[in-house]
Amino acid sequence: GSTSNLISIFPNPFSTFINLPVQNFKGDFEVLIYNSLGNLIFKSQNQSIISTINFPKGIYYLNLKDQNNSYHQKLIKN
């Protein structure tokens, strides 16, 4: 099923990194991060700690997908 769920990503607001709660995921997962304009600015596979030191301050939308589910979270960098 392709359900959409909220997950807890920390820290939020973030500064230099974000940590993804992927310990319960089975198999591969994909991380997509969009800026407030909806532009894809980051994409990776199977990476649970993401360096965000080069991200400008602002609002971001993170999408995390594994084989069965899609999760989303609004993030703020300040």
All heavy atoms as an XYZ file, in Angstrom:
632
protein
N       0.826     -1.215      0.000
C       0.000      0.000      0.000
C       0.842      1.239      0.000
O       1.953      1.234      0.498
N       0.337      2.300     -0.549
C       1.071      3.563     -0.620
C       0.417      4.576      0.303
O      -0.260      5.485     -0.129
C       1.091      4.076     -2.061
O       1.787      5.302     -2.134
N       0.617      4.381      1.590
C       0.057      5.312      2.549
C       1.045      6.434      2.816
O       2.238      6.298      2.570
C      -0.264      4.603      3.872
O       0.929      3.986      4.360
C      -1.332      3.548      3.678
N       0.548      7.545      3.294
C       1.400      8.683      3.595
C       1.298      8.985      5.077
O       0.213      9.211      5.589
C       0.972      9.891      2.767
O       1.941     10.890      2.807
N       2.422      8.938      5.760
C       2.444      9.057      7.208
C       3.449     10.112      7.641
O       4.447     10.324      6.980
C       2.852      7.724      7.847
C       1.992      6.579      7.374
O       0.811      6.541      7.665
N       2.580      5.660      6.636
N       3.155     10.708      8.780
C       4.122     11.623      9.372
C       5.116     10.845     10.211
O       4.767      9.869     10.863
C       3.406     12.647     10.253
C       2.676     13.765      9.517
C       1.821     14.562     10.495
C       3.667     14.682      8.843
N       6.351     11.272     10.187
C       7.377     10.664     11.025
C       8.094     11.754     11.802
O       7.979     12.930     11.480
C       8.404      9.864     10.199
C       8.949     10.699      9.052
C       7.812      8.571      9.708
C      10.103     10.051      8.342
N       8.840     11.339     12.799
C       9.596     12.287     13.624
C      11.035     12.329     13.147
O      11.741     11.332     13.244
C       9.566     11.864     15.084
O       8.251     11.691     15.510
N      11.416     13.460     12.650
C      12.792     13.675     12.227
C      13.397     14.682     13.186
O      12.756     15.667     13.542
C      12.826     14.190     10.774
C      12.303     13.080      9.860
C      14.222     14.640     10.377
C      11.996     13.541      8.467
N      14.605     14.411     13.636
C      15.205     15.335     14.598
C      16.612     15.685     14.163
O      17.239     14.915     13.421
C      15.188     14.705     16.006
C      16.058     13.491     16.164
C      17.391     13.603     16.548
C      15.555     12.224     15.910
C      18.196     12.486     16.697
C      16.349     11.101     16.054
C      17.666     11.231     16.444
N      17.160     16.798     14.576
C      16.409     17.863     15.259
C      15.518     18.617     14.281
O      15.774     18.623     13.091
C      17.523     18.783     15.786
C      18.662     18.579     14.852
C      18.577     17.149     14.382
N      14.472     19.220     14.772
C      13.595     20.060     13.960
C      13.042     21.156     14.853
O      12.255     20.853     15.733
C      12.459     19.223     13.372
C      11.620     20.003     12.374
O      12.040     21.023     11.855
N      10.422     19.507     12.117
N      13.447     22.399     14.667
C      14.296     22.926     13.584
C      15.723     22.355     13.620
O      16.226     22.019     14.682
C      14.328     24.430     13.841
C      13.122     24.705     14.675
C      12.915     23.464     15.502
N      16.305     22.262     12.439
C      17.638     21.695     12.305
C      18.637     22.777     11.929
O      18.267     23.884     11.568
C      17.641     20.580     11.246
C      17.362     21.051      9.841
C      18.386     21.449      9.006
C      16.065     21.070      9.348
C      18.139     21.869      7.706
C      15.807     21.486      8.050
C      16.840     21.886      7.229
N      19.922     22.432     12.030
C      20.947     23.372     11.574
C      21.946     22.669     10.668
O      21.968     22.902      9.463
C      21.645     24.051     12.749
O      22.195     23.085     13.610
N      22.736     21.745     11.201
C      23.812     21.169     10.401
C      23.542     19.747      9.913
O      24.233     19.262      9.036
C      25.125     21.165     11.197
O      24.936     20.413     12.390
C      25.556     22.588     11.532
N      22.556     19.078     10.500
C      22.237     17.718     10.052
C      20.806     17.376     10.443
O      20.212     18.021     11.305
C      23.194     16.690     10.665
C      22.898     16.396     12.119
C      22.138     15.286     12.473
C      23.356     17.240     13.111
C      21.838     15.043     13.810
C      23.067     16.994     14.445
C      22.304     15.887     14.787
N      20.266     16.351      9.781
C      19.023     15.737     10.230
C      19.225     14.226     10.311
O      20.020     13.658      9.575
C      17.818     16.085      9.324
C      18.137     15.799      7.864
C      17.384     17.516      9.518
C      16.959     16.037      6.947
N      18.506     13.646     11.233
C      18.617     12.221     11.520
C      17.275     11.573     11.217
O      16.253     11.992     11.751
C      18.974     12.055     13.000
C      19.564     10.708     13.300
O      19.135      9.699     12.761
N      20.547     10.693     14.177
N      17.267     10.553     10.365
C      16.021      9.930      9.927
C      15.759      8.645     10.700
O      16.652      7.822     10.864
C      16.096      9.604      8.433
C      16.480     10.786      7.540
C      16.559     10.328      6.090
C      15.487     11.919      7.679
N      14.525      8.445     11.172
C      14.198      7.253     11.974
C      13.902      6.067     11.071
O      12.759      5.681     10.865
C      12.947      7.699     12.739
C      12.282      8.663     11.809
C      13.400      9.363     11.069
N      14.955      5.466     10.535
C      14.784      4.414      9.536
C      15.063      3.021     10.093
O      15.111      2.054      9.337
C      15.683      4.680      8.311
C      15.265      5.960      7.624
C      17.139      4.754      8.713
N      15.206      2.910     11.411
C      15.585      1.615     11.970
C      14.493      0.561     11.762
O      14.774     -0.629     11.780
C      15.923      1.751     13.459
C      14.817      2.341     14.317
C      14.860      3.852     14.382
O      15.519      4.487     13.571
N      14.151      4.429     15.341
N      13.256      0.991     11.546
C      12.177      0.027     11.333
C      11.934     -0.271      9.860
O      11.055     -1.057      9.529
C      10.883      0.554     11.951
C      11.006      0.718     13.460
O      11.659     -0.089     14.116
N      10.402      1.751     14.001
N      12.680      0.381      8.987
C      12.477      0.166      7.558
C      13.051     -1.180      7.142
O      14.051     -1.644      7.671
C      13.146      1.273      6.745
C      12.366      2.554      6.722
C      11.435      2.847      7.694
C      12.577      3.475      5.714
C      10.719      4.025      7.666
C      11.862      4.666      5.683
C      10.938      4.942      6.654
N      12.400     -1.776      6.178
C      12.890     -3.025      5.617
C      13.364     -2.769      4.196
O      12.624     -2.221      3.388
C      11.792     -4.072      5.638
C      11.336     -4.396      7.061
C      10.471     -5.628      7.091
C      10.187     -6.100      8.503
N      10.223     -5.067      9.528
N      14.598     -3.142      3.909
C      15.114     -2.960      2.562
C      15.535     -1.537      2.285
O      15.832     -0.758      3.195
N      15.544     -1.188      1.019
C      16.049      0.111      0.598
C      15.035      1.214      0.873
O      13.834      0.977      0.896
C      16.354      0.086     -0.906
C      17.506     -0.848     -1.229
O      18.351     -1.066     -0.353
O      17.549     -1.361     -2.355
N      15.557      2.426      1.059
C      14.683      3.593      1.161
C      15.317      4.756      0.418
O      16.515      4.774      0.161
C      14.391      3.956      2.620
C      15.597      4.351      3.421
C      16.005      5.672      3.499
C      16.333      3.389      4.112
C      17.127      6.038      4.236
C      17.454      3.745      4.858
C      17.839      5.069      4.919
N      14.480      5.708      0.074
C      14.918      6.881     -0.683
C      14.524      8.129      0.084
O      13.445      8.186      0.673
C      14.264      6.876     -2.065
C      14.703      8.012     -2.963
C      14.072      7.924     -4.340
O      12.856      7.730     -4.425
O      14.811      8.066     -5.324
N      15.409      9.109      0.064
C      15.172     10.382      0.745
C      15.126     11.483     -0.294
O      16.038     11.619     -1.113
C      16.307     10.692      1.748
C      16.017     11.983      2.491
C      16.504      9.541      2.720
N      14.063     12.285     -0.263
C      13.917     13.440     -1.151
C      13.634     14.658     -0.282
O      12.775     14.603      0.601
C      12.755     13.237     -2.131
C      12.795     11.988     -3.003
C      11.458     11.790     -3.694
C      13.901     12.080     -4.022
N      14.348     15.740     -0.536
C      14.101     16.973      0.207
C      13.816     18.081     -0.794
O      14.576     18.301     -1.748
C      15.291     17.358      1.111
C      15.564     16.240      2.128
C      14.997     18.676      1.843
C      16.762     16.487      3.026
N      12.704     18.773     -0.563
C      12.266     19.876     -1.420
C      12.351     21.179     -0.637
O      12.124     21.202      0.573
C      10.822     19.667     -1.869
C      10.617     18.405     -2.663
C      10.350     17.200     -2.026
C      10.694     18.413     -4.054
C      10.165     16.037     -2.759
C      10.506     17.256     -4.792
C      10.249     16.064     -4.133
O      10.070     14.918     -4.858
N      12.635     22.271     -1.347
C      12.606     23.577     -0.685
C      11.187     24.127     -0.696
O      10.254     23.466     -1.163
C      13.623     24.539     -1.304
C      13.303     24.871     -2.752
O      12.214     24.628     -3.257
N      14.279     25.433     -3.438
N      11.016     25.326     -0.182
C       9.669     25.885     -0.041
C       9.020     26.187     -1.385
O       7.809     26.354     -1.462
C       9.715     27.160      0.814
O      10.572     28.102      0.206
N       9.816     26.234     -2.458
C       9.269     26.446     -3.801
C       8.890     25.133     -4.474
O       8.390     25.134     -5.593
C      10.289     27.184     -4.673
C      10.739     28.542     -4.163
C      11.848     29.116     -5.038
C       9.557     29.508     -4.104
N       9.155     24.030     -3.801
C       8.838     22.740     -4.377
C       9.932     22.161     -5.255
O       9.720     21.164     -5.943
N      11.114     22.772     -5.225
C      12.231     22.265     -6.023
C      12.977     21.189     -5.252
O      13.286     21.355     -4.065
C      13.205     23.398     -6.361
C      12.543     24.488     -7.171
O      11.742     24.220     -8.062
N      12.861     25.738     -6.860
N      13.292     20.093     -5.932
C      14.066     19.021     -5.308
C      15.509     19.489     -5.140
O      16.174     19.846     -6.105
C      14.015     17.770     -6.189
C      14.777     16.555     -5.672
C      14.159     16.033     -4.382
C      14.807     15.462     -6.732
N      15.979     19.507     -3.898
C      17.340     19.994     -3.643
C      18.264     18.913     -3.118
O      19.474     19.108     -3.052
C      17.333     21.185     -2.669
C      16.686     20.790     -1.343
C      16.624     22.393     -3.278
C      17.116     21.656     -0.200
N      17.686     17.765     -2.714
C      18.522     16.696     -2.175
C      17.847     15.371     -2.448
O      16.643     15.232     -2.306
C      18.722     16.874     -0.665
C      19.569     15.790     -0.048
C      20.949     15.922      0.009
C      18.981     14.640      0.455
C      21.728     14.914      0.569
C      19.761     13.635      1.013
C      21.137     13.778      1.072
N      18.667     14.387     -2.850
C      18.141     13.042     -3.080
C      19.224     12.043     -2.712
O      20.383     12.228     -3.077
C      17.757     12.886     -4.554
C      17.166     11.540     -4.899
C      16.760     11.518     -6.372
C      16.139     10.181     -6.733
N      15.702     10.144     -8.136
N      18.861     11.009     -1.962
C      19.837      9.976     -1.636
C      19.130      8.662     -1.384
O      17.919      8.606     -1.199
C      20.684     10.370     -0.428
O      19.929     10.228      0.749
N      19.911      7.602     -1.342
C      19.413      6.266     -1.067
C      20.074      5.750      0.201
O      21.295      5.836      0.340
C      19.781      5.325     -2.227
C      19.220      5.734     -3.563
C      17.966      4.944     -3.917
O      17.699      3.906     -3.332
N      17.214      5.446     -4.864
N      19.257      5.202      1.089
C      19.753      4.461      2.252
C      20.712      5.275      3.120
O      21.680      4.762      3.649
C      20.442      3.160      1.792
C      19.496      2.279      1.004
O      18.305      2.263      1.244
N      20.029      1.562      0.044
N      20.439      6.546      3.245
C      21.272      7.435      4.053
C      20.414      7.972      5.191
O      19.424      8.655      4.957
C      21.797      8.571      3.173
C      22.732      9.524      3.885
C      23.248     10.620      2.959
O      23.059     10.553      1.740
N      23.877     11.620      3.533
N      20.807      7.660      6.431
C      19.952      8.031      7.559
C      20.375      9.316      8.254
O      19.589      9.917      8.971
C      19.895      6.900      8.582
O      21.175      6.661      9.109
N      21.621      9.725      8.048
C      22.066     11.008      8.599
C      22.479     11.895      7.429
O      23.329     11.517      6.631
C      23.228     10.832      9.590
C      22.763      9.998     10.792
C      23.743     12.192     10.062
C      23.861      9.680     11.770
N      21.840     13.043      7.322
C      22.026     13.911      6.166
C      22.624     15.233      6.616
O      22.084     15.890      7.511
C      20.686     14.135      5.450
C      20.208     12.786      4.888
C      20.798     15.183      4.354
C      18.777     12.785      4.459
N      23.720     15.595      6.006
C      24.337     16.889      6.302
C      23.546     17.991      5.621
O      23.307     17.955      4.422
C      25.776     16.908      5.811
O      26.305     18.216      5.950
N      23.145     18.981      6.411
C      22.349     20.083      5.884
C      23.067     21.415      6.089
O      22.443     22.469      6.062
C      20.976     20.125      6.576
O      21.184     20.189      7.995
C      20.165     18.879      6.260
N      24.373     21.343      6.278
C      25.118     22.548      6.624
C      25.076     23.578      5.495
O      25.148     24.782      5.739
C      26.566     22.174      7.025
C      27.193     23.290      7.834
C      27.392     21.758      5.835
C      28.375     22.840      8.664
N      24.920     23.103      4.263
C      24.882     24.026      3.119
C      23.474     24.469      2.736
O      23.314     25.221      1.785
C      25.554     23.375      1.910
C      27.037     23.154      2.152
O      27.699     23.982      2.760
N      27.547     22.025      1.689
N      22.472     23.991      3.453
C      21.103     24.404      3.140
C      20.883     25.833      3.629
O      21.224     26.153      4.765
C      20.086     23.506      3.852
C      19.957     22.111      3.302
C      20.996     21.496      2.619
C      18.791     21.404      3.492
C      20.867     20.198      2.131
C      18.654     20.113      3.012
C      19.689     19.508      2.327
N      20.298     26.701      2.804
C      19.912     28.028      3.308
C      18.823     27.907      4.375
O      18.103     26.904      4.419
C      19.357     28.739      2.066
C      19.837     27.950      0.901
C      20.002     26.541      1.382
N      18.710     28.933      5.208
C      17.644     28.948      6.208
C      16.298     28.975      5.503
O      16.141     29.589      4.449
C      17.779     30.166      7.120
C      18.999     30.098      8.005
C      19.121     31.336      8.881
C      20.389     31.252      9.716
N      20.584     32.434     10.565
N      15.322     28.304      6.115
C      13.991     28.303      5.526
C      13.225     27.038      5.834
O      13.573     26.279      6.740
N      12.172     26.817      5.055
C      11.269     25.688      5.247
C      11.552     24.635      4.180
O      11.768     24.967      3.009
C       9.805     26.159      5.174
C       9.523     27.121      6.341
C       8.837     24.976      5.212
C       8.169     27.797      6.244
N      11.545     23.381      4.598
C      11.806     22.257      3.700
C      10.755     21.186      3.903
O      10.139     21.094      4.969
C      13.208     21.685      3.967
C      14.293     22.660      3.634
C      14.739     23.569      4.580
C      14.833     22.717      2.358
C      15.708     24.506      4.266
C      15.804     23.646      2.038
C      16.238     24.534      2.995
O      17.187     25.465      2.672
N      10.577     20.398      2.868
C       9.647     19.272      2.929
C      10.416     18.010      2.594
O      10.986     17.892      1.517
C       8.483     19.492      1.964
C       7.695     20.730      2.313
C       7.977     21.947      1.716
C       6.699     20.686      3.288
C       7.284     23.090      2.063
C       5.995     21.836      3.642
C       6.297     23.033      3.025
O       5.618     24.157      3.373
N      10.426     17.085      3.533
C      11.165     15.848      3.355
C      10.196     14.718      3.046
O       9.148     14.589      3.670
C      11.965     15.529      4.613
C      12.865     14.290      4.507
C      14.187     14.560      5.189
C      12.208     13.064      5.095
N      10.552     13.929      2.054
C       9.774     12.755      1.676
C      10.686     11.546      1.799
O      11.797     11.550      1.273
C       9.260     12.926      0.250
C       8.331     11.796     -0.150
O       8.699     10.949     -0.950
N       7.134     11.792      0.399
N      10.214     10.553      2.521
C      11.000      9.360      2.795
C      10.178      8.166      2.343
O       9.036      8.006      2.768
C      11.273      9.304      4.291
C      12.174      8.249      4.876
C      13.548      8.260      4.218
C      12.313      8.473      6.369
N      10.738      7.370      1.436
C       9.983      6.265      0.853
C      10.741      4.962      1.011
O      11.929      4.891      0.697
C       9.747      6.509     -0.648
C       8.823      7.675     -0.920
C       8.480      7.769     -2.390
C       9.581      8.452     -3.168
N       9.152      8.920     -4.486
N      10.032      3.952      1.513
C      10.580      2.607      1.454
C       9.720      1.784      0.508
O       8.908      2.324     -0.237
C      10.729      1.984      2.849
C       9.395      1.706      3.531
O       8.335      1.892      2.899
O       9.412      1.289      4.697
N       9.877      0.477      0.558
C       9.173     -0.358     -0.414
C       7.660     -0.286     -0.247
O       6.921     -0.456     -1.211
C       9.644     -1.806     -0.269
C      11.100     -1.985     -0.669
C      11.649     -3.341     -0.259
O      11.165     -3.953      0.686
N      12.669     -3.804     -0.973
N       7.202     -0.038      0.969
C       5.775     -0.124      1.237
C       5.108      1.210      1.518
O       3.907      1.344      1.323
C       5.527     -1.037      2.451
C       6.073     -2.430      2.223
O       5.917     -2.992      1.146
N       6.733     -2.969      3.234
N       5.843      2.173      1.998
C       5.224      3.387      2.511
C       5.956      4.641      2.078
O       7.115      4.603      1.704
C       5.189      3.358      4.053
C       4.351      2.223      4.581
O       3.141      2.221      4.426
N       5.004      1.252      5.192
N       5.217      5.747      2.179
C       5.791      7.060      1.950
C       5.515      7.907      3.184
O       4.403      7.906      3.705
C       5.149      7.692      0.708
O       5.626      8.985      0.518
N       6.541      8.584      3.663
C       6.414      9.425      4.845
C       6.804     10.848      4.484
O       7.625     11.058      3.605
C       7.350      8.926      5.957
C       7.161      7.476      6.306
C       7.879      6.494      5.630
C       6.282      7.094      7.312
C       7.714      5.149      5.951
C       6.109      5.755      7.634
C       6.821      4.786      6.951
O       6.656      3.472      7.258
N       6.219     11.801      5.179
C       6.573     13.188      4.900
C       6.677     13.982      6.190
O       6.054     13.644      7.188
C       5.565     13.838      3.946
C       4.162     13.856      4.486
N       3.666     14.886      5.230
C       3.160     12.953      4.388
C       2.410     14.633      5.568
N       2.079     13.465      5.081
N       7.497     15.008      6.132
C       7.719     15.846      7.308
C       8.124     17.234      6.846
O       8.955     17.378      5.955
C       8.819     15.255      8.186
C       9.192     16.082      9.396
C       8.168     15.998     10.499
O       7.722     14.928     10.864
N       7.778     17.140     11.028
N       7.513     18.249      7.454
C       7.929     19.627      7.215
C       9.070     19.949      8.179
O       8.969     19.664      9.375
C       6.740     20.562      7.459
C       7.056     22.031      7.272
C       5.774     22.829      7.512
C       6.057     24.304      7.518
N       4.827     25.076      7.816
N      10.146     20.509      7.636
C      11.329     20.814      8.440
C      11.659     22.289      8.328
O      11.382     22.926      7.324
C      12.526     20.009      7.953
C      12.396     18.493      7.972
C      13.553     17.858      7.246
C      12.339     18.002      9.408
N      12.264     22.809      9.372
C      12.666     24.220      9.385
C      14.150     24.300      9.712
O      14.625     23.652     10.644
C      11.849     25.008     10.425
C      10.358     24.990     10.040
C      12.365     26.439     10.551
C       9.443     25.475     11.130
N      14.862     25.084      8.916
C      16.244     25.403      9.262
C      16.306     26.842      9.734
O      15.787     27.742      9.079
C      17.180     25.220      8.061
C      18.598     25.635      8.417
C      19.631     25.138      7.446
C      21.016     25.531      7.949
N      22.088     24.982      7.130
N      16.921     27.061     10.900
C      17.008     28.427     11.411
C      18.414     28.742     11.893
O      19.319     27.944     11.682
C      15.984     28.654     12.527
C      16.171     27.709     13.699
O      17.197     27.033     13.820
N      15.178     27.637     14.551
